[in-house]
Amino acid sequence: MLPNTALREAITVADNIRRAVAANNIIKQSSGETLGRLTVSIGVASFHAGMTAQSLIETVDTCLYTAKKNGRNRVVCETDLEPGTSSES
């Protein structure tokens, strides 16, 4: 949740988080073994007049699963969705 944040700014924040996570190797503390890198997929949407909290969550969820479906390790926002895939109506 990023109150008072424009969609473009929220996308930038999400992408910065995605990059920061992907930049770090995961190391097993007990052995020092390098386990690799984690990646994250993030969905981003704005709250619009007339939306419910539930419809916002559904839109963000759709964005998240679209990111995963399209190759993971990416940010997808509501404007990236094909018409008709958002729960907003």
Biopython code that builds the backbone (N, CA, C, O; Angstrom):
import numpy as np
from Bio.PDB.StructureBuilder import StructureBuilder

atoms = [
    (1, "MET", "N", (0.841, -1.169, 0.000)),
    (1, "MET", "CA", (0.000, 0.000, 0.000)),
    (1, "MET", "C", (0.891, 1.238, 0.000)),
    (1, "MET", "O", (1.765, 1.393, 0.853)),
    (2, "LEU", "N", (0.657, 2.096, -0.951)),
    (2, "LEU", "CA", (1.414, 3.342, -1.052)),
    (2, "LEU", "C", (0.430, 4.514, -1.160)),
    (2, "LEU", "O", (0.149, 4.978, -2.265)),
    (3, "PRO", "N", (-0.089, 4.991, -0.037)),
    (3, "PRO", "CA", (-1.047, 6.096, -0.085)),
    (3, "PRO", "C", (-0.437, 7.337, -0.727)),
    (3, "PRO", "O", (0.762, 7.592, -0.613)),
    (4, "ASN", "N", (-1.281, 8.093, -1.397)),
    (4, "ASN", "CA", (-0.875, 9.368, -2.022)),
    (4, "ASN", "C", (0.298, 9.199, -2.981)),
    (4, "ASN", "O", (1.181, 10.054, -3.059)),
    (5, "THR", "N", (0.293, 8.089, -3.706)),
    (5, "THR", "CA", (1.365, 7.794, -4.657)),
    (5, "THR", "C", (0.755, 7.544, -6.033)),
    (5, "THR", "O", (-0.162, 6.734, -6.171)),
    (6, "ALA", "N", (1.260, 8.233, -7.042)),
    (6, "ALA", "CA", (0.783, 8.038, -8.406)),
    (6, "ALA", "C", (1.174, 6.640, -8.896)),
    (6, "ALA", "O", (2.142, 6.052, -8.415)),
    (7, "LEU", "N", (0.411, 6.123, -9.852)),
    (7, "LEU", "CA", (0.657, 4.783, -10.384)),
    (7, "LEU", "C", (2.093, 4.635, -10.883)),
    (7, "LEU", "O", (2.742, 3.630, -10.590)),
    (8, "ARG", "N", (2.588, 5.593, -11.612)),
    (8, "ARG", "CA", (3.950, 5.520, -12.162)),
    (8, "ARG", "C", (4.975, 5.423, -11.032)),
    (8, "ARG", "O", (5.937, 4.661, -11.132)),
    (9, "GLU", "N", (4.777, 6.181, -9.969)),
    (9, "GLU", "CA", (5.690, 6.124, -8.825)),
    (9, "GLU", "C", (5.610, 4.762, -8.131)),
    (9, "GLU", "O", (6.630, 4.218, -7.708)),
    (10, "ALA", "N", (4.416, 4.222, -8.016)),
    (10, "ALA", "CA", (4.243, 2.904, -7.383)),
    (10, "ALA", "C", (4.933, 1.822, -8.196)),
    (10, "ALA", "O", (5.519, 0.898, -7.631)),
    (11, "ILE", "N", (4.869, 1.928, -9.510)),
    (11, "ILE", "CA", (5.554, 0.975, -10.380)),
    (11, "ILE", "C", (7.063, 1.063, -10.155)),
    (11, "ILE", "O", (7.746, 0.041, -10.107)),
    (12, "THR", "N", (7.577, 2.277, -10.018)),
    (12, "THR", "CA", (9.009, 2.470, -9.764)),
    (12, "THR", "C", (9.413, 1.851, -8.439)),
    (12, "THR", "O", (10.439, 1.175, -8.362)),
    (13, "VAL", "N", (8.623, 2.070, -7.393)),
    (13, "VAL", "CA", (8.909, 1.474, -6.087)),
    (13, "VAL", "C", (8.917, -0.049, -6.199)),
    (13, "VAL", "O", (9.829, -0.712, -5.705)),
    (14, "ALA", "N", (7.894, -0.594, -6.853)),
    (14, "ALA", "CA", (7.802, -2.052, -7.008)),
    (14, "ALA", "C", (9.000, -2.597, -7.770)),
    (14, "ALA", "O", (9.551, -3.634, -7.402)),
    (15, "ASP", "N", (9.407, -1.905, -8.828)),
    (15, "ASP", "CA", (10.544, -2.383, -9.616)),
    (15, "ASP", "C", (11.850, -2.280, -8.821)),
    (15, "ASP", "O", (12.723, -3.138, -8.951)),
    (16, "ASN", "N", (11.984, -1.247, -8.011)),
    (16, "ASN", "CA", (13.174, -1.131, -7.152)),
    (16, "ASN", "C", (13.229, -2.282, -6.150)),
    (16, "ASN", "O", (14.302, -2.828, -5.896)),
    (17, "ILE", "N", (12.095, -2.652, -5.586)),
    (17, "ILE", "CA", (12.032, -3.801, -4.673)),
    (17, "ILE", "C", (12.417, -5.074, -5.419)),
    (17, "ILE", "O", (13.220, -5.870, -4.931)),
    (18, "ARG", "N", (11.840, -5.260, -6.605)),
    (18, "ARG", "CA", (12.130, -6.447, -7.409)),
    (18, "ARG", "C", (13.622, -6.562, -7.697)),
    (18, "ARG", "O", (14.202, -7.638, -7.550)),
    (19, "ARG", "N", (14.237, -5.477, -8.101)),
    (19, "ARG", "CA", (15.666, -5.473, -8.420)),
    (19, "ARG", "C", (16.527, -5.737, -7.185)),
    (19, "ARG", "O", (17.509, -6.476, -7.252)),
    (20, "ALA", "N", (16.154, -5.131, -6.064)),
    (20, "ALA", "CA", (16.925, -5.312, -4.829)),
    (20, "ALA", "C", (16.897, -6.764, -4.368)),
    (20, "ALA", "O", (17.916, -7.300, -3.934)),
    (21, "VAL", "N", (15.747, -7.390, -4.461)),
    (21, "VAL", "CA", (15.645, -8.803, -4.071)),
    (21, "VAL", "C", (16.489, -9.673, -4.996)),
    (21, "VAL", "O", (17.217, -10.551, -4.533)),
    (22, "ALA", "N", (16.394, -9.433, -6.292)),
    (22, "ALA", "CA", (17.106, -10.254, -7.269)),
    (22, "ALA", "C", (18.620, -10.059, -7.221)),
    (22, "ALA", "O", (19.368, -10.913, -7.697)),
    (23, "ALA", "N", (19.074, -8.951, -6.654)),
    (23, "ALA", "CA", (20.508, -8.649, -6.630)),
    (23, "ALA", "C", (21.268, -9.410, -5.551)),
    (23, "ALA", "O", (22.499, -9.405, -5.548)),
    (24, "ASN", "N", (20.565, -10.057, -4.647)),
    (24, "ASN", "CA", (21.224, -10.706, -3.519)),
    (24, "ASN", "C", (21.219, -12.219, -3.646)),
    (24, "ASN", "O", (20.197, -12.828, -3.962)),
    (25, "ASN", "N", (22.388, -12.821, -3.392)),
    (25, "ASN", "CA", (22.475, -14.272, -3.301)),
    (25, "ASN", "C", (21.959, -14.707, -1.940)),
    (25, "ASN", "O", (22.219, -14.043, -0.937)),
    (26, "ILE", "N", (21.241, -15.799, -1.896)),
    (26, "ILE", "CA", (20.789, -16.378, -0.645)),
    (26, "ILE", "C", (21.862, -17.355, -0.180)),
    (26, "ILE", "O", (22.264, -18.251, -0.923)),
    (27, "ILE", "N", (22.320, -17.175, 1.051)),
    (27, "ILE", "CA", (23.378, -18.024, 1.599)),
    (27, "ILE", "C", (22.847, -18.732, 2.838)),
    (27, "ILE", "O", (22.312, -18.100, 3.750)),
    (28, "LYS", "N", (23.001, -20.039, 2.858)),
    (28, "LYS", "CA", (22.578, -20.839, 4.010)),
    (28, "LYS", "C", (23.518, -20.547, 5.168)),
    (28, "LYS", "O", (24.721, -20.790, 5.074)),
    (29, "GLN", "N", (22.971, -20.027, 6.256)),
    (29, "GLN", "CA", (23.803, -19.611, 7.385)),
    (29, "GLN", "C", (24.578, -20.771, 8.019)),
    (29, "GLN", "O", (25.725, -20.598, 8.429)),
    (30, "SER", "N", (23.965, -21.933, 8.099)),
    (30, "SER", "CA", (24.620, -23.054, 8.782)),
    (30, "SER", "C", (25.837, -23.600, 8.043)),
    (30, "SER", "O", (26.757, -24.135, 8.662)),
    (31, "SER", "N", (25.840, -23.462, 6.705)),
    (31, "SER", "CA", (26.936, -24.050, 5.941)),
    (31, "SER", "C", (27.705, -23.051, 5.079)),
    (31, "SER", "O", (28.799, -23.349, 4.602)),
    (32, "GLY", "N", (27.128, -21.864, 4.882)),
    (32, "GLY", "CA", (27.754, -20.896, 3.981)),
    (32, "GLY", "C", (27.496, -21.187, 2.518)),
    (32, "GLY", "O", (27.988, -20.478, 1.640)),
    (33, "GLU", "N", (26.727, -22.228, 2.255)),
    (33, "GLU", "CA", (26.418, -22.633, 0.878)),
    (33, "GLU", "C", (25.565, -21.563, 0.191)),
    (33, "GLU", "O", (24.598, -21.066, 0.769)),
    (34, "THR", "N", (25.929, -21.214, -1.045)),
    (34, "THR", "CA", (25.133, -20.282, -1.836)),
    (34, "THR", "C", (23.967, -21.036, -2.454)),
    (34, "THR", "O", (24.155, -22.017, -3.174)),
    (35, "LEU", "N", (22.763, -20.567, -2.163)),
    (35, "LEU", "CA", (21.559, -21.235, -2.649)),
    (35, "LEU", "C", (20.997, -20.598, -3.914)),
    (35, "LEU", "O", (20.092, -21.154, -4.536)),
    (36, "GLY", "N", (21.513, -19.456, -4.295)),
    (36, "GLY", "CA", (21.038, -18.792, -5.503)),
    (36, "GLY", "C", (20.335, -17.487, -5.186)),
    (36, "GLY", "O", (20.523, -16.896, -4.123)),
    (37, "ARG", "N", (19.532, -17.058, -6.122)),
    (37, "ARG", "CA", (18.841, -15.770, -6.003)),
    (37, "ARG", "C", (17.330, -15.988, -5.955)),
    (37, "ARG", "O", (16.796, -16.939, -6.526)),
    (38, "LEU", "N", (16.679, -15.093, -5.268)),
    (38, "LEU", "CA", (15.221, -15.062, -5.265)),
    (38, "LEU", "C", (14.745, -14.032, -6.269)),
    (38, "LEU", "O", (15.439, -13.054, -6.546)),
    (39, "THR", "N", (13.582, -14.251, -6.800)),
    (39, "THR", "CA", (12.950, -13.236, -7.629)),
    (39, "THR", "C", (11.535, -13.024, -7.095)),
    (39, "THR", "O", (10.977, -13.884, -6.414)),
    (40, "VAL", "N", (10.975, -11.876, -7.414)),
    (40, "VAL", "CA", (9.606, -11.577, -7.010)),
    (40, "VAL", "C", (8.834, -11.024, -8.187)),
    (40, "VAL", "O", (9.374, -10.345, -9.060)),
    (41, "SER", "N", (7.565, -11.336, -8.178)),
    (41, "SER", "CA", (6.625, -10.747, -9.122)),
    (41, "SER", "C", (5.700, -9.864, -8.305)),
    (41, "SER", "O", (5.295, -10.230, -7.202)),
    (42, "ILE", "N", (5.366, -8.696, -8.849)),
    (42, "ILE", "CA", (4.557, -7.731, -8.108)),
    (42, "ILE", "C", (3.447, -7.204, -9.007)),
    (42, "ILE", "O", (3.671, -6.880, -10.173)),
    (43, "GLY", "N", (2.247, -7.124, -8.441)),
    (43, "GLY", "CA", (1.108, -6.495, -9.119)),
    (43, "GLY", "C", (0.872, -5.118, -8.553)),
    (43, "GLY", "O", (0.967, -4.913, -7.343)),
    (44, "VAL", "N", (0.560, -4.159, -9.432)),
    (44, "VAL", "CA", (0.348, -2.768, -9.022)),
    (44, "VAL", "C", (-0.958, -2.262, -9.622)),
    (44, "VAL", "O", (-1.226, -2.449, -10.808)),
    (45, "ALA", "N", (-1.765, -1.618, -8.782)),
    (45, "ALA", "CA", (-3.011, -1.020, -9.253)),
    (45, "ALA", "C", (-3.324, 0.194, -8.394)),
    (45, "ALA", "O", (-2.838, 0.320, -7.270)),
    (46, "SER", "N", (-4.140, 1.079, -8.937)),
    (46, "SER", "CA", (-4.585, 2.274, -8.215)),
    (46, "SER", "C", (-6.023, 2.107, -7.774)),
    (46, "SER", "O", (-6.815, 1.423, -8.421)),
    (47, "PHE", "N", (-6.344, 2.741, -6.667)),
    (47, "PHE", "CA", (-7.723, 2.780, -6.189)),
    (47, "PHE", "C", (-8.425, 3.898, -6.941)),
    (47, "PHE", "O", (-7.976, 5.044, -6.920)),
    (48, "HIS", "N", (-9.523, 3.567, -7.603)),
    (48, "HIS", "CA", (-10.291, 4.537, -8.384)),
    (48, "HIS", "C", (-11.644, 4.766, -7.732)),
    (48, "HIS", "O", (-12.159, 3.895, -7.031)),
    (49, "ALA", "N", (-12.209, 5.921, -7.960)),
    (49, "ALA", "CA", (-13.539, 6.228, -7.430)),
    (49, "ALA", "C", (-14.513, 5.132, -7.837)),
    (49, "ALA", "O", (-14.539, 4.704, -8.992)),
    (50, "GLY", "N", (-15.304, 4.688, -6.887)),
    (50, "GLY", "CA", (-16.295, 3.658, -7.162)),
    (50, "GLY", "C", (-15.797, 2.242, -6.918)),
    (50, "GLY", "O", (-16.593, 1.303, -6.911)),
    (51, "MET", "N", (-14.502, 2.071, -6.718)),
    (51, "MET", "CA", (-13.963, 0.743, -6.441)),
    (51, "MET", "C", (-14.220, 0.386, -4.987)),
    (51, "MET", "O", (-14.331, 1.253, -4.121)),
    (52, "THR", "N", (-14.309, -0.894, -4.749)),
    (52, "THR", "CA", (-14.331, -1.385, -3.372)),
    (52, "THR", "C", (-12.928, -1.878, -3.042)),
    (52, "THR", "O", (-12.098, -2.069, -3.930)),
    (53, "ALA", "N", (-12.679, -2.078, -1.764)),
    (53, "ALA", "CA", (-11.390, -2.651, -1.376)),
    (53, "ALA", "C", (-11.219, -4.016, -2.033)),
    (53, "ALA", "O", (-10.126, -4.359, -2.484)),
    (54, "GLN", "N", (-12.293, -4.790, -2.089)),
    (54, "GLN", "CA", (-12.242, -6.124, -2.694)),
    (54, "GLN", "C", (-11.877, -6.060, -4.178)),
    (54, "GLN", "O", (-11.076, -6.864, -4.655)),
    (55, "SER", "N", (-12.463, -5.106, -4.907)),
    (55, "SER", "CA", (-12.151, -5.023, -6.341)),
    (55, "SER", "C", (-10.712, -4.560, -6.558)),
    (55, "SER", "O", (-10.076, -4.973, -7.528)),
    (56, "LEU", "N", (-10.187, -3.711, -5.674)),
    (56, "LEU", "CA", (-8.783, -3.312, -5.771)),
    (56, "LEU", "C", (-7.877, -4.511, -5.555)),
    (56, "LEU", "O", (-6.933, -4.727, -6.315)),
    (57, "ILE", "N", (-8.158, -5.286, -4.529)),
    (57, "ILE", "CA", (-7.355, -6.482, -4.242)),
    (57, "ILE", "C", (-7.425, -7.458, -5.412)),
    (57, "ILE", "O", (-6.408, -8.046, -5.781)),
    (58, "GLU", "N", (-8.588, -7.638, -5.992)),
    (58, "GLU", "CA", (-8.731, -8.549, -7.136)),
    (58, "GLU", "C", (-7.938, -8.058, -8.337)),
    (58, "GLU", "O", (-7.349, -8.861, -9.061)),
    (59, "THR", "N", (-7.915, -6.742, -8.556)),
    (59, "THR", "CA", (-7.142, -6.191, -9.671)),
    (59, "THR", "C", (-5.648, -6.402, -9.456)),
    (59, "THR", "O", (-4.936, -6.809, -10.374)),
    (60, "VAL", "N", (-5.175, -6.125, -8.245)),
    (60, "VAL", "CA", (-3.760, -6.336, -7.927)),
    (60, "VAL", "C", (-3.406, -7.818, -8.074)),
    (60, "VAL", "O", (-2.343, -8.159, -8.594)),
    (61, "ASP", "N", (-4.299, -8.691, -7.615)),
    (61, "ASP", "CA", (-4.077, -10.136, -7.718)),
    (61, "ASP", "C", (-3.977, -10.568, -9.180)),
    (61, "ASP", "O", (-3.126, -11.383, -9.534)),
    (62, "THR", "N", (-4.842, -10.023, -10.018)),
    (62, "THR", "CA", (-4.788, -10.324, -11.454)),
    (62, "THR", "C", (-3.453, -9.878, -12.039)),
    (62, "THR", "O", (-2.857, -10.588, -12.848)),
    (63, "CYS", "N", (-2.987, -8.701, -11.628)),
    (63, "CYS", "CA", (-1.688, -8.203, -12.098)),
    (63, "CYS", "C", (-0.559, -9.129, -11.656)),
    (63, "CYS", "O", (0.329, -9.458, -12.443)),
    (64, "LEU", "N", (-0.600, -9.544, -10.397)),
    (64, "LEU", "CA", (0.428, -10.443, -9.865)),
    (64, "LEU", "C", (0.484, -11.745, -10.660)),
    (64, "LEU", "O", (1.561, -12.170, -11.077)),
    (65, "TYR", "N", (-0.654, -12.375, -10.869)),
    (65, "TYR", "CA", (-0.648, -13.659, -11.574)),
    (65, "TYR", "C", (-0.329, -13.499, -13.052)),
    (65, "TYR", "O", (0.185, -14.430, -13.673)),
    (66, "THR", "N", (-0.621, -12.340, -13.626)),
    (66, "THR", "CA", (-0.195, -12.064, -14.995)),
    (66, "THR", "C", (1.325, -11.978, -15.051)),
    (66, "THR", "O", (1.937, -12.486, -15.990)),
    (67, "ALA", "N", (1.939, -11.340, -14.058)),
    (67, "ALA", "CA", (3.408, -11.260, -14.003)),
    (67, "ALA", "C", (4.014, -12.647, -13.910)),
    (67, "ALA", "O", (4.984, -12.945, -14.607)),
    (68, "LYS", "N", (3.464, -13.495, -13.067)),
    (68, "LYS", "CA", (3.975, -14.860, -12.924)),
    (68, "LYS", "C", (3.805, -15.642, -14.225)),
    (68, "LYS", "O", (4.715, -16.351, -14.653)),
    (69, "LYS", "N", (2.648, -15.510, -14.841)),
    (69, "LYS", "CA", (2.352, -16.231, -16.081)),
    (69, "LYS", "C", (3.282, -15.795, -17.220)),
    (69, "LYS", "O", (3.630, -16.598, -18.086)),
    (70, "ASN", "N", (3.675, -14.535, -17.212)),
    (70, "ASN", "CA", (4.496, -13.990, -18.301)),
    (70, "ASN", "C", (5.995, -14.102, -18.055)),
    (70, "ASN", "O", (6.778, -13.418, -18.714)),
    (71, "GLY", "N", (6.406, -14.949, -17.120)),
    (71, "GLY", "CA", (7.824, -15.211, -16.956)),
    (71, "GLY", "C", (8.395, -14.886, -15.601)),
    (71, "GLY", "O", (9.593, -15.073, -15.389)),
    (72, "ARG", "N", (7.594, -14.410, -14.679)),
    (72, "ARG", "CA", (8.045, -14.101, -13.318)),
    (72, "ARG", "C", (9.096, -13.002, -13.297)),
    (72, "ARG", "O", (9.528, -12.509, -14.339)),
    (73, "ASN", "N", (9.502, -12.625, -12.072)),
    (73, "ASN", "CA", (10.498, -11.581, -11.860)),
    (73, "ASN", "C", (10.174, -10.312, -12.643)),
    (73, "ASN", "O", (11.011, -9.779, -13.372)),
    (74, "ARG", "N", (8.947, -9.846, -12.475)),
    (74, "ARG", "CA", (8.523, -8.637, -13.188)),
    (74, "ARG", "C", (7.433, -7.929, -12.425)),
    (74, "ARG", "O", (6.839, -8.474, -11.495)),
    (75, "VAL", "N", (7.180, -6.697, -12.838)),
    (75, "VAL", "CA", (6.099, -5.889, -12.288)),
    (75, "VAL", "C", (5.054, -5.719, -13.385)),
    (75, "VAL", "O", (5.375, -5.351, -14.516)),
    (76, "VAL", "N", (3.810, -5.990, -13.036)),
    (76, "VAL", "CA", (2.707, -5.771, -13.966)),
    (76, "VAL", "C", (1.711, -4.840, -13.281)),
    (76, "VAL", "O", (1.322, -5.065, -12.135)),
    (77, "CYS", "N", (1.306, -3.799, -13.993)),
    (77, "CYS", "CA", (0.318, -2.892, -13.428)),
    (77, "CYS", "C", (-0.984, -3.013, -14.200)),
    (77, "CYS", "O", (-1.045, -3.632, -15.262)),
    (78, "GLU", "N", (-2.014, -2.410, -13.644)),
    (78, "GLU", "CA", (-3.351, -2.528, -14.230)),
    (78, "GLU", "C", (-3.407, -2.068, -15.681)),
    (78, "GLU", "O", (-4.221, -2.580, -16.450)),
    (79, "THR", "N", (-2.569, -1.121, -16.074)),
    (79, "THR", "CA", (-2.591, -0.645, -17.459)),
    (79, "THR", "C", (-1.951, -1.642, -18.420)),
    (79, "THR", "O", (-2.096, -1.516, -19.636)),
    (80, "ASP", "N", (-1.238, -2.639, -17.875)),
    (80, "ASP", "CA", (-0.634, -3.685, -18.703)),
    (80, "ASP", "C", (-1.614, -4.803, -19.035)),
    (80, "ASP", "O", (-1.370, -5.603, -19.938)),
    (81, "LEU", "N", (-2.729, -4.855, -18.298)),
    (81, "LEU", "CA", (-3.693, -5.938, -18.491)),
    (81, "LEU", "C", (-4.464, -5.753, -19.792)),
    (81, "LEU", "O", (-4.726, -4.635, -20.235)),
    (82, "GLU", "N", (-4.811, -6.873, -20.379)),
    (82, "GLU", "CA", (-5.656, -6.824, -21.564)),
    (82, "GLU", "C", (-7.056, -6.396, -21.141)),
    (82, "GLU", "O", (-7.495, -6.728, -20.039)),
    (83, "PRO", "N", (-7.758, -5.668, -21.996)),
    (83, "PRO", "CA", (-9.123, -5.266, -21.628)),
    (83, "PRO", "C", (-9.962, -6.480, -21.222)),
    (83, "PRO", "O", (-9.921, -7.525, -21.872)),
    (84, "GLY", "N", (-10.720, -6.324, -20.138)),
    (84, "GLY", "CA", (-11.583, -7.395, -19.689)),
    (84, "GLY", "C", (-10.955, -8.305, -18.638)),
    (84, "GLY", "O", (-11.651, -9.150, -18.075)),
    (85, "THR", "N", (-9.638, -8.156, -18.353)),
    (85, "THR", "CA", (-9.006, -9.019, -17.362)),
    (85, "THR", "C", (-9.032, -8.413, -15.974)),
    (85, "THR", "O", (-8.839, -9.125, -14.989)),
    (86, "SER", "N", (-9.267, -7.117, -15.875)),
    (86, "SER", "CA", (-9.357, -6.478, -14.562)),
    (86, "SER", "C", (-10.716, -6.740, -13.955)),
    (86, "SER", "O", (-11.698, -6.923, -14.674)),
    (87, "SER", "N", (-10.779, -6.759, -12.628)),
    (87, "SER", "CA", (-12.066, -6.981, -11.972)),
    (87, "SER", "C", (-12.864, -5.692, -11.845)),
    (87, "SER", "O", (-14.003, -5.714, -11.378)),
    (88, "GLU", "N", (-12.284, -4.577, -12.250)),
    (88, "GLU", "CA", (-12.967, -3.286, -12.133)),
    (88, "GLU", "C", (-14.058, -3.179, -13.181)),
    (88, "GLU", "O", (-13.798, -3.373, -14.368)),
    (89, "SER", "N", (-15.269, -2.874, -12.759)),
    (89, "SER", "CA", (-16.377, -2.669, -13.692)),
    (89, "SER", "C", (-17.312, -1.638, -13.139)),
    (89, "SER", "O", (-18.318, -1.315, -13.770)),
]
sb = StructureBuilder()
sb.init_structure("model")
sb.init_model(0)
sb.init_chain("A")
sb.init_seg("    ")
for serial, (resi, resn, name, xyz) in enumerate(atoms, 1):
    if name == "N":
        sb.init_residue(resn, " ", resi, " ")
    sb.init_atom(name, np.array(xyz, "f"), 0.0, 1.0, " ", f" {name:<3s}", serial, name[0])
structure = sb.get_structure()
